[in-house]
């Protein structure tokens, strides 16, 4: 009976990717926390719902980053693309919320 090894991505490449994504998410999270403070005081339930969904999106990205460590090489490119798309959508949604809150505050 032959034993097959599961090939994993090089640790340095994976760690560099994780660091890049984590930095992007942390910057967006800082904005989200600012908006969250604004929403508590002045905004609608809709804005509060958007903040909650963005928090869930961040948790999903964090989970995917953790799962990336267990991802087989053959699926690594697709997994990274999926995470990159989620991060782009997350940061874009935060920017949209910021613009909307800016209009409401004026």
C-alpha positions in Angstrom: 0.0 0.0 0.0 1.5 3.3 -1.1 1.4 6.3 1.1 0.8 9.6 -0.7 2.0 12.8 0.8 -0.2 15.9 0.7 1.9 18.7 -0.8 1.7 22.0 1.0 2.6 25.5 -0.1 6.0 26.9 1.0 5.6 28.4 4.4 7.3 31.7 3.5 5.0 32.3 0.5 1.9 31.5 2.4 3.0 33.6 5.4 3.7 36.6 3.1 0.3 36.2 1.5 -1.4 36.0 4.9 0.4 39.1 6.1 -0.7 41.0 3.1 -4.3 40.0 3.4 -4.3 40.6 7.2 -2.9 44.1 6.7 -5.6 44.9 4.2 -8.3 43.5 6.5 -7.0 45.3 9.5 -7.0 48.7 7.7 -10.6 48.1 6.6 -11.5 46.9 10.1 -10.2 50.2 11.6 -12.5 52.1 9.2 -15.4 49.8 10.1 -14.9 50.5 13.8 -15.0 54.2 13.1 -18.2 53.8 11.2 -19.7 51.6 13.8 -19.3 54.4 16.4 -21.1 56.8 14.0 -23.9 54.3 13.4 -24.6 53.8 17.1 -25.4 57.4 17.5 -27.1 58.7 14.4 -27.8 56.2 11.7 -30.7 53.9 10.7 -31.3 50.3 11.3 -30.2 49.7 7.7 -26.7 51.1 8.4 -26.5 49.0 11.6 -27.4 45.9 9.5 -24.7 46.8 7.0 -22.1 47.0 9.8 -23.2 43.6 11.1 -22.9 42.1 7.7 -19.5 43.6 7.2 -18.4 42.2 10.6 -19.6 38.8 9.4 -17.7 39.2 6.1 -14.5 40.0 8.1 -15.0 36.8 10.2 -15.5 34.8 6.9 -12.2 36.2 5.5 -10.4 35.3 8.8 -11.8 31.8 8.6 -10.7 31.4 5.0 -7.2 32.6 5.9 -7.1 29.9 8.6 -8.3 27.3 6.1 -5.7 28.3 3.7 -3.0 26.7 5.8 -4.7 23.3 5.2 -5.3 23.9 1.5 -3.6 21.5 -1.0 -1.3 23.1 -3.5 -3.6 22.2 -6.4 -6.4 24.4 -4.8 -4.2 27.2 -3.5 -4.5 29.5 -6.4 -8.3 29.3 -6.4 -8.4 29.7 -2.6 -6.2 32.9 -2.8 -8.4 34.3 -5.6 -11.5 33.7 -3.6 -9.9 35.4 -0.5 -8.7 38.3 -2.7 -12.2 38.8 -4.1 -13.7 38.7 -0.6 -11.2 41.3 0.6 -11.9 43.6 -2.4 -15.6 43.3 -1.8 -15.2 43.9 2.0 -13.0 47.0 1.5 -15.3 48.4 -1.2 -18.4 47.9 1.0 -16.7 49.7 3.8 -15.8 52.6 1.5 -19.5 52.7 0.4 -20.7 52.8 4.0 -18.3 55.6 4.8 -19.5 57.7 1.8 -23.1 57.1 2.9 -22.4 58.0 6.5 -20.6 61.1 5.4 -23.7 62.2 3.4 -25.9 61.5 6.5 -23.7 63.4 8.9 -23.6 66.6 6.7 
